[in-house]
Amino acid sequence: MTSLLLEHGPQTATELAGRLGISAAAVRRHLDALLAGGRVEERLGRDAHRGRGRPARRFHLTDAGRSAFPHAYDDLALTALRYVAGAGGPDAVRAVAEQQLAGLEQRCSDAVESAVHASTGEPVDRAQVLAAALTAEGYAANASAISGGGQLCQHHCPVAHVAAEFPQLCEAETAVIGRLVGTHVQRLATIAHGDGICTTHIPGPLVPGTRPSGRDHTRAGNRSAPARPVPGERGASRPARERTAPSSTTTPTNDRERTPA
């Protein structure tokens, strides 16, 4: 039925019944279900006030109804970003990704700030509110507190197919999450990489006198802020004898014996 509305435009229940070869009552039952699902809407026809009898009501596809049909948005986005990458390189793609996420960041920022205004505003608390804001944007997100901080999970990625080729989209999104929760974050998994869920780790506050342990297993480019190099550190490895700390014990030498009295 929605295919008929897409192909032939708005129609009445009687017109649809004639095309389908079923009763108008059966058509109306289907239309009631589509109306309840927001896929069609009912409007009065232009000639509703002409003539006698009940005004004609025509059924139109909504945006939600049209979205159920195949689209080529991913192909269009990939073609556009490939052109951008060819003309301006990776930085140009990154600029497009940041621009695309600017509106999302603003909307989520308003939600986060209004919700945590009266609370402590810890990163994990902000992540809980951010998850609700992202869910409203179609990301199906949730956040939870775990040992050592929190975890933000996104069960849907609207741009997964495009991000699989252009990781700058994931990198820009990770930076947005870091800014919204108020701390650096680490992406542990992404749908674009083939994982089932986009998972972001939100570190908790360090206990005084402790150091973070373990090795960083996050993928390159998925930190909210790049690590700064240690001043004076060089990429080339130093000889083993230069890295070895001097022994804390000393062995007497004959120099002491030759020291004049």
JOJO-V696286 format. One record per residue. N is the residue number from 0. SS is DSSP state (@ for helix, = for strand, . for the rest). PHI is phi as a letter, one per 30 degrees, with the letter a starting at -180 (* if undefined). OMEGA is omega in degrees with one decimal (999 if undefined). Layout:
n=N ss=SS phi=PHI omega=OMEGA
n=N ss=SS phi=PHI omega=OMEGA
This chain:
n=0 ss=. phi=* omega=177.0
n=1 ss=@ phi=d omega=177.1
n=2 ss=@ phi=d omega=178.2
n=3 ss=@ phi=d omega=178.0
n=4 ss=@ phi=d omega=178.0
n=5 ss=@ phi=d omega=-175.4
n=6 ss=@ phi=d omega=-173.9
n=7 ss=@ phi=c omega=179.7
n=8 ss=. phi=i omega=-178.4
n=9 ss=. phi=e omega=-179.0
n=10 ss== phi=b omega=174.5
n=11 ss=. phi=d omega=177.7
n=12 ss=@ phi=d omega=179.5
n=13 ss=@ phi=d omega=179.1
n=14 ss=@ phi=d omega=177.9
n=15 ss=@ phi=d omega=179.0
n=16 ss=@ phi=d omega=178.9
n=17 ss=@ phi=d omega=180.0
n=18 ss=@ phi=d omega=-176.9
n=19 ss=@ phi=d omega=-179.1
n=20 ss=. phi=i omega=177.0
n=21 ss=. phi=b omega=-176.8
n=22 ss=. phi=d omega=178.0
n=23 ss=@ phi=d omega=178.8
n=24 ss=@ phi=d omega=178.6
n=25 ss=@ phi=d omega=178.1
n=26 ss=@ phi=d omega=-178.0
n=27 ss=@ phi=d omega=176.9
n=28 ss=@ phi=d omega=177.1
n=29 ss=@ phi=d omega=-179.4
n=30 ss=@ phi=d omega=177.9
n=31 ss=@ phi=d omega=178.6
n=32 ss=@ phi=d omega=178.9
n=33 ss=@ phi=d omega=176.5
n=34 ss=@ phi=d omega=179.9
n=35 ss=@ phi=d omega=179.3
n=36 ss=. phi=d omega=178.1
n=37 ss=. phi=i omega=-176.8
n=38 ss=. phi=c omega=174.3
n=39 ss== phi=b omega=174.3
n=40 ss== phi=b omega=-175.5
n=41 ss== phi=c omega=179.5
n=42 ss== phi=b omega=174.3
n=43 ss== phi=d omega=177.3
n=44 ss=. phi=d omega=-179.8
n=45 ss=. phi=d omega=-179.2
n=46 ss=. phi=c omega=-174.6
n=47 ss=. phi=d omega=-174.7
n=48 ss=. phi=c omega=178.1
n=49 ss=. phi=c omega=176.4
n=50 ss=. phi=i omega=-176.8
n=51 ss=. phi=c omega=178.8
n=52 ss=. phi=j omega=-179.2
n=53 ss=. phi=d omega=179.7
n=54 ss=. phi=d omega=179.7
n=55 ss=. phi=d omega=178.4
n=56 ss== phi=c omega=-178.8
n=57 ss== phi=c omega=-178.0
n=58 ss== phi=c omega=-177.0
n=59 ss== phi=c omega=171.3
n=60 ss== phi=d omega=172.7
n=61 ss=. phi=c omega=175.6
n=62 ss=@ phi=d omega=178.1
n=63 ss=@ phi=d omega=177.5
n=64 ss=@ phi=d omega=178.1
n=65 ss=@ phi=d omega=-177.8
n=66 ss=@ phi=d omega=179.2
n=67 ss=. phi=d omega=179.4
n=68 ss=. phi=c omega=-177.5
n=69 ss=. phi=e omega=176.6
n=70 ss=. phi=b omega=178.7
n=71 ss=. phi=c omega=-177.5
n=72 ss=@ phi=d omega=179.8
n=73 ss=@ phi=d omega=179.2
n=74 ss=@ phi=d omega=179.3
n=75 ss=@ phi=d omega=179.8
n=76 ss=@ phi=d omega=179.1
n=77 ss=@ phi=d omega=179.0
n=78 ss=@ phi=d omega=-178.7
n=79 ss=@ phi=d omega=-177.8
n=80 ss=@ phi=d omega=175.1
n=81 ss=@ phi=d omega=177.4
n=82 ss=@ phi=d omega=179.2
n=83 ss=@ phi=d omega=-180.0
n=84 ss=@ phi=d omega=179.3
n=85 ss=@ phi=d omega=-177.6
n=86 ss=@ phi=d omega=-173.9
n=87 ss=@ phi=b omega=178.1
n=88 ss=. phi=i omega=-176.5
n=89 ss=@ phi=e omega=-178.8
n=90 ss=@ phi=d omega=178.4
n=91 ss=@ phi=d omega=176.4
n=92 ss=@ phi=d omega=179.6
n=93 ss=@ phi=d omega=178.7
n=94 ss=@ phi=d omega=177.2
n=95 ss=@ phi=d omega=-179.7
n=96 ss=@ phi=d omega=-179.9
n=97 ss=@ phi=d omega=178.1
n=98 ss=@ phi=d omega=-179.0
n=99 ss=@ phi=d omega=-177.6
n=100 ss=@ phi=c omega=-176.2
n=101 ss=@ phi=d omega=179.9
n=102 ss=@ phi=d omega=177.7
n=103 ss=@ phi=d omega=-179.5
n=104 ss=@ phi=d omega=-178.7
n=105 ss=@ phi=d omega=-179.1
n=106 ss=@ phi=d omega=179.2
n=107 ss=@ phi=d omega=179.5
n=108 ss=@ phi=d omega=178.3
n=109 ss=@ phi=d omega=-179.3
n=110 ss=@ phi=d omega=-177.7
n=111 ss=@ phi=d omega=-176.2
n=112 ss=@ phi=d omega=-179.6
n=113 ss=@ phi=d omega=-177.3
n=114 ss=@ phi=d omega=-176.3
n=115 ss=@ phi=c omega=-176.8
n=116 ss=. phi=e omega=-176.6
n=117 ss=. phi=c omega=-179.1
n=118 ss=. phi=c omega=-177.8
n=119 ss=. phi=d omega=178.6
n=120 ss=. phi=i omega=176.3
n=121 ss=. phi=d omega=-178.3
n=122 ss=@ phi=e omega=-179.4
n=123 ss=@ phi=d omega=177.6
n=124 ss=@ phi=d omega=178.7
n=125 ss=@ phi=d omega=179.6
n=126 ss=@ phi=d omega=178.3
n=127 ss=@ phi=d omega=179.6
n=128 ss=@ phi=d omega=179.0
n=129 ss=@ phi=d omega=179.5
n=130 ss=@ phi=e omega=178.5
n=131 ss=@ phi=d omega=179.2
n=132 ss=@ phi=d omega=178.6
n=133 ss=@ phi=d omega=176.9
n=134 ss=@ phi=d omega=177.1
n=135 ss=@ phi=d omega=178.5
n=136 ss=. phi=c omega=176.7
n=137 ss=. phi=j omega=-177.3
n=138 ss=. phi=c omega=-179.1
n=139 ss=. phi=h omega=-172.3
n=140 ss== phi=c omega=171.6
n=141 ss== phi=a omega=-179.1
n=142 ss== phi=b omega=179.8
n=143 ss== phi=b omega=175.9
n=144 ss== phi=d omega=177.9
n=145 ss== phi=b omega=177.7
n=146 ss=. phi=d omega=178.9
n=147 ss=. phi=j omega=178.2
n=148 ss== phi=k omega=-178.0
n=149 ss== phi=b omega=-178.1
n=150 ss== phi=b omega=177.4
n=151 ss== phi=c omega=-178.5
n=152 ss== phi=c omega=175.7
n=153 ss== phi=c omega=-175.0
n=154 ss=. phi=d omega=177.7
n=155 ss=. phi=b omega=176.1
n=156 ss=. phi=b omega=-177.2
n=157 ss=. phi=d omega=-176.5
n=158 ss=. phi=b omega=-173.4
n=159 ss=@ phi=e omega=-176.8
n=160 ss=@ phi=d omega=179.3
n=161 ss=@ phi=d omega=-179.3
n=162 ss=@ phi=d omega=177.8
n=163 ss=. phi=d omega=178.3
n=164 ss=. phi=c omega=-177.7
n=165 ss=. phi=b omega=-177.6
n=166 ss=. phi=d omega=177.1
n=167 ss=@ phi=e omega=178.2
n=168 ss=@ phi=d omega=177.6
n=169 ss=@ phi=d omega=-179.6
n=170 ss=@ phi=d omega=179.7
n=171 ss=@ phi=d omega=179.1
n=172 ss=@ phi=d omega=177.9
n=173 ss=@ phi=d omega=178.7
n=174 ss=@ phi=d omega=178.2
n=175 ss=@ phi=d omega=179.6
n=176 ss=@ phi=d omega=179.2
n=177 ss=@ phi=e omega=179.6
n=178 ss=@ phi=d omega=-176.4
n=179 ss=@ phi=d omega=178.7
n=180 ss=@ phi=d omega=173.6
n=181 ss=. phi=i omega=177.0
n=182 ss=. phi=a omega=175.9
n=183 ss=. phi=d omega=179.4
n=184 ss== phi=b omega=-179.3
n=185 ss== phi=b omega=176.2
n=186 ss== phi=d omega=-179.6
n=187 ss== phi=c omega=-178.2
n=188 ss== phi=a omega=177.3
n=189 ss=. phi=b omega=176.1
n=190 ss=@ phi=d omega=-179.9
n=191 ss=@ phi=d omega=179.2
n=192 ss=@ phi=d omega=-179.1
n=193 ss=. phi=j omega=177.2
n=194 ss=. phi=d omega=-178.2
n=195 ss=. phi=d omega=-175.3
n=196 ss=. phi=b omega=169.2
n=197 ss== phi=d omega=-175.9
n=198 ss== phi=c omega=-179.8
n=199 ss== phi=b omega=178.3
n=200 ss== phi=d omega=179.5
n=201 ss== phi=c omega=-176.7
n=202 ss== phi=d omega=175.0
n=203 ss=. phi=d omega=179.3
n=204 ss=. phi=d omega=179.1
n=205 ss=. phi=d omega=174.8
n=206 ss=. phi=d omega=-178.5
n=207 ss=. phi=e omega=177.9
n=208 ss=. phi=i omega=179.0
n=209 ss=. phi=c omega=177.5
n=210 ss=. phi=b omega=175.7
n=211 ss=. phi=d omega=-179.3
n=212 ss=. phi=c omega=178.4
n=213 ss=. phi=j omega=-179.7
n=214 ss=. phi=c omega=-178.1
n=215 ss=. phi=d omega=-178.4
n=216 ss=. phi=c omega=-178.8
n=217 ss=. phi=d omega=180.0
n=218 ss=. phi=d omega=179.6
n=219 ss=. phi=d omega=176.9
n=220 ss=. phi=i omega=-177.1
n=221 ss=. phi=c omega=171.9
n=222 ss== phi=c omega=179.0
n=223 ss=. phi=d omega=177.1
n=224 ss=. phi=b omega=-178.0
n=225 ss=. phi=d omega=177.5
n=226 ss=. phi=d omega=-179.8
n=227 ss=. phi=d omega=179.0
n=228 ss=. phi=d omega=176.8
n=229 ss=. phi=d omega=-179.1
n=230 ss=. phi=e omega=176.6
n=231 ss=. phi=i omega=-178.6
n=232 ss=. phi=d omega=-179.3
n=233 ss=. phi=c omega=-178.1
n=234 ss=. phi=d omega=-177.0
n=235 ss=. phi=d omega=179.6
n=236 ss=. phi=d omega=-179.6
n=237 ss=. phi=c omega=178.0
n=238 ss=. phi=e omega=-176.5
n=239 ss=@ phi=e omega=-177.3
n=240 ss=@ phi=d omega=177.9
n=241 ss=@ phi=d omega=-179.0
n=242 ss=@ phi=d omega=-176.5
n=243 ss=. phi=d omega=-179.5
n=244 ss=. phi=d omega=179.3
n=245 ss=. phi=d omega=-178.5
n=246 ss=. phi=d omega=-179.8
n=247 ss=. phi=d omega=179.3
n=248 ss=. phi=c omega=179.5
n=249 ss=. phi=c omega=178.8
n=250 ss=. phi=c omega=-179.0
n=251 ss=. phi=e omega=177.9
n=252 ss=. phi=c omega=-179.7
n=253 ss=. phi=d omega=-180.0
n=254 ss=@ phi=d omega=-179.5
n=255 ss=@ phi=d omega=-179.4
n=256 ss=@ phi=d omega=-178.7
n=257 ss=@ phi=d omega=-179.6
n=258 ss=. phi=d omega=-177.1
n=259 ss=. phi=d omega=179.4
n=260 ss=. phi=d omega=999
